[in-house]
Amino acid sequence: MTPRQRPRRLRSGDRVAVVAPSGPVPEERLQAGLDILRGWDLDPVVMPHVLDSRLGYLAGDDEARARDLTDAWCDPAVAGVICARGGYGAQRVVDLLDWPAMRAAGPKVFVGYSDATALHEAFAERMGIVTLHGPMAGVVPFLKDARTQDSLRATLFAPESVRTLGPDTARPLVPGRARGVTLGGCLALLAADLGTPHARPSAAGGLLLLEDVGEEPYRIDRMLTQLLRAGWLDGVAGVALGSWEECGPYEEVRATLLDRLGGLGVPIAEEFGFGHGPTALTMPLGVPAVLDAEAGTITLDAPALR
């Protein structure tokens, strides 16, 4: 698996664009998130359609959401793009983005998780850049949790300070060490991406990050089984598991994960603190790293941003 091109880190005074490629965001949460970004001496700009709504679960028309993201990326004054929230809808805009224009604009910071997994995959395959699986501007962990804020801020401004990732809660599900390039995100989106244009052909050679929300154990089983049957997990180097919020009793979730993933014969670490939980730590995607399941750490070969 090939390492990706690293965007430059953010600096004081940088402009960042906030986009809503998926679901609508409550305005009060958005404003609170903007205040945090301003407190970091960033200049956040909200793209025109962020507060739109369509069908009750989309932040406006597909074309408008795609145009917001394309315009933000292609604006030379914008140093980074941060999603407002997840939900659903990123898959509907992936093929509407102006990829040639975005490639010409070069690499930039991109931050999001949950439904943004579809965009992380697209940026990896169509542009070959490192992205950040991290908190969005209008989600509760970013607004309320200091560790979530600190993790993102350090990654954006001082990425060399967060070369070793992993909270105190992380522990081995299957012990061992593995080297690979980080990838992944929300399990449901990775499963849904199979068979789509420009989808990642497999996770071979990768350190796979997995998390999800609101999925019962049998549905987690179904999605993992789909990835297994499709051969997408063949050759994966190791797995780090994040939060499984509202997915049922964790002992049942753990048993399902071990049942489906244990047969891969690779190191697996759990409770890594990224995803939909009360803490959403920032995890770079596309960076060569070493997973030490027993230590509960992922150590990046280089900072996520240059």
GIMOCOR-V67654 format. One record per backbone hydrogen bond with DSSP energy under -1.0 kcal/mol. CO is the residue of the C=O (numbers start at 0). NH is the residue of the N-H. E is the energy in kcal/mol with one decimal. If there is no record, write none. Layout:
{{CO & NH & E} {CO & NH & E}}
This chain:
{{4 & 129 & -2.8} {6 & 305 & -2.4} {10 & 13 & -2.3} {13 & 42 & -3.1} {14 & 78 & -3.0} {15 & 44 & -2.5} {16 & 81 & -2.8} {17 & 46 & -2.2} {18 & 83 & -2.5} {21 & 58 & -2.6} {25 & 29 & -2.2} {26 & 30 & -2.7} {27 & 31 & -1.8} {28 & 32 & -2.3} {29 & 33 & -2.4} {30 & 34 & -2.0} {31 & 35 & -1.5} {32 & 36 & -2.1} {33 & 37 & -2.5} {34 & 38 & -1.9} {36 & 41 & -1.9} {37 & 40 & -1.9} {40 & 12 & -3.6} {42 & 15 & -1.4} {44 & 17 & -2.8} {46 & 49 & -1.7} {48 & 51 & -1.5} {53 & 56 & -1.1} {53 & 57 & -2.0} {57 & 53 & -2.5} {57 & 59 & -1.6} {60 & 64 & -2.4} {61 & 65 & -2.6} {62 & 66 & -2.3} {63 & 67 & -2.3} {64 & 68 & -1.8} {65 & 69 & -2.7} {66 & 70 & -3.0} {67 & 71 & -2.4} {68 & 72 & -2.4} {69 & 73 & -2.3} {74 & 77 & -2.0} {78 & 108 & -1.5} {79 & 16 & -2.6} {80 & 110 & -2.1} {81 & 18 & -2.0} {82 & 136 & -2.2} {83 & 137 & -2.2} {85 & 22 & -2.5} {89 & 92 & -1.3} {89 & 93 & -1.4} {92 & 95 & -1.7} {96 & 98 & -1.6} {97 & 101 & -2.3} {98 & 102 & -2.8} {99 & 103 & -2.0} {100 & 104 & -1.4} {108 & 80 & -2.9} {109 & 131 & -2.8} {110 & 82 & -2.3} {112 & 115 & -1.9} {113 & 116 & -2.1} {114 & 117 & -1.5} {115 & 119 & -2.5} {116 & 120 & -2.4} {117 & 121 & -1.6} {118 & 122 & -3.1} {119 & 123 & -2.2} {120 & 124 & -2.4} {121 & 125 & -3.0} {122 & 126 & -1.4} {122 & 127 & -1.1} {122 & 128 & -1.1} {127 & 4 & -3.2} {130 & 284 & -3.1} {131 & 111 & -1.8} {131 & 133 & -1.4} {132 & 282 & -2.4} {135 & 138 & -1.5} {138 & 142 & -1.6} {139 & 143 & -2.6} {140 & 144 & -2.3} {144 & 148 & -2.0} {145 & 149 & -3.1} {146 & 150 & -2.3} {147 & 151 & -1.8} {148 & 152 & -2.8} {149 & 153 & -2.5} {150 & 154 & -1.9} {151 & 155 & -2.5} {152 & 156 & -2.5} {153 & 157 & -2.4} {155 & 9 & -2.4} {157 & 160 & -2.5} {158 & 161 & -1.3} {162 & 299 & -3.4} {164 & 297 & -2.4} {166 & 169 & -1.3} {170 & 269 & -3.0} {173 & 267 & -2.5} {175 & 292 & -2.4} {177 & 290 & -3.1} {179 & 288 & -2.9} {180 & 206 & -1.7} {181 & 285 & -2.1} {182 & 208 & -2.9} {184 & 210 & -1.4} {185 & 189 & -2.1} {186 & 190 & -2.5} {187 & 191 & -2.0} {188 & 192 & -1.3} {192 & 195 & -2.1} {195 & 198 & -1.8} {202 & 205 & -2.2} {204 & 180 & -1.5} {205 & 236 & -2.2} {205 & 237 & -1.3} {206 & 182 & -1.9} {207 & 239 & -2.8} {208 & 184 & -2.8} {209 & 241 & -3.1} {210 & 186 & -2.7} {215 & 218 & -1.2} {215 & 219 & -2.1} {216 & 220 & -2.6} {217 & 221 & -2.1} {218 & 222 & -2.2} {219 & 223 & -2.5} {220 & 224 & -2.8} {221 & 225 & -1.9} {222 & 226 & -2.0} {223 & 227 & -2.5} {224 & 228 & -3.1} {225 & 229 & -2.0} {226 & 231 & -1.7} {227 & 230 & -1.3} {230 & 233 & -1.1} {231 & 202 & -3.1} {232 & 235 & -1.9} {234 & 204 & -2.7} {237 & 207 & -2.8} {238 & 268 & -2.4} {239 & 209 & -2.2} {240 & 271 & -2.5} {242 & 211 & -1.8} {243 & 246 & -1.4} {244 & 213 & -2.7} {248 & 252 & -1.9} {249 & 253 & -3.4} {250 & 254 & -2.0} {251 & 255 & -2.0} {252 & 256 & -2.7} {253 & 257 & -2.7} {254 & 258 & -2.2} {255 & 259 & -2.3} {256 & 260 & -2.7} {257 & 261 & -2.0} {260 & 263 & -2.0} {261 & 264 & -1.5} {266 & 238 & -2.3} {267 & 172 & -3.2} {267 & 173 & -2.3} {268 & 240 & -3.0} {269 & 170 & -1.7} {272 & 280 & -2.6} {273 & 242 & -2.7} {282 & 132 & -2.6} {284 & 130 & -1.6} {285 & 3 & -2.2} {286 & 181 & -2.2} {287 & 300 & -3.0} {288 & 179 & -2.3} {289 & 298 & -2.6} {290 & 177 & -2.2} {291 & 295 & -1.5} {291 & 296 & -1.9} {296 & 291 & -2.8} {297 & 164 & -3.4} {298 & 289 & -2.0}}
